[in-house]
Amino acid sequence: MDICQEKHLPVMFHTGTKHRESSPETMVELAKAHRRVTFIFAHMGGVNSHVMVDCVRRLDNVFLETSMSSPGFDAMHNAVKVLGNDRVL
């Protein structure tokens, strides 16, 4: 994280499995601990996209990426509505 911060490089993480390592809560704690690093959370948290959107709404260093295995147009619409179109990729 220190190198990414120093070199202004974004970090992208897979999110959305049932494993704690990629849960919205775990990812948010990482982003909070490194507020000067830009994070991209892939898959918007997957089936937990509504939780992910709520968790990151106050973290301006987090962007959500929209690729999902099943179309989640309602989830994407909600993310844009809550976070703004500049934070949903």
ChimeraX attribute file (.defattr): number of C-alpha atoms within 10 A of each C-alpha:
attribute: neighborCount
match mode: 1-to-1
recipient: residues
	/A:1	16
	/A:2	10
	/A:3	9
	/A:4	13
	/A:5	15
	/A:6	10
	/A:7	10
	/A:8	12
	/A:9	13
	/A:10	15
	/A:11	15
	/A:12	15
	/A:13	13
	/A:14	17
	/A:15	27
	/A:16	22
	/A:17	15
	/A:18	11
	/A:19	9
	/A:20	12
	/A:21	13
	/A:22	18
	/A:23	19
	/A:24	26
	/A:25	15
	/A:26	13
	/A:27	23
	/A:28	19
	/A:29	12
	/A:30	14
	/A:31	21
	/A:32	16
	/A:33	11
	/A:34	15
	/A:35	14
	/A:36	16
	/A:37	23
	/A:38	21
	/A:39	23
	/A:40	22
	/A:41	27
	/A:42	20
	/A:43	22
	/A:44	29
	/A:45	25
	/A:46	25
	/A:47	18
	/A:48	17
	/A:49	22
	/A:50	17
	/A:51	15
	/A:52	24
	/A:53	22
	/A:54	13
	/A:55	15
	/A:56	23
	/A:57	15
	/A:58	11
	/A:59	15
	/A:60	15
	/A:61	17
	/A:62	25
	/A:63	24
	/A:64	26
	/A:65	20
	/A:66	21
	/A:67	14
	/A:68	14
	/A:69	9
	/A:70	8
	/A:71	10
	/A:72	17
	/A:73	10
	/A:74	10
	/A:75	18
	/A:76	22
	/A:77	14
	/A:78	15
	/A:79	23
	/A:80	17
	/A:81	11
	/A:82	14
	/A:83	21
	/A:84	12
	/A:85	13
	/A:86	9
	/A:87	17
	/A:88	19
	/A:89	15
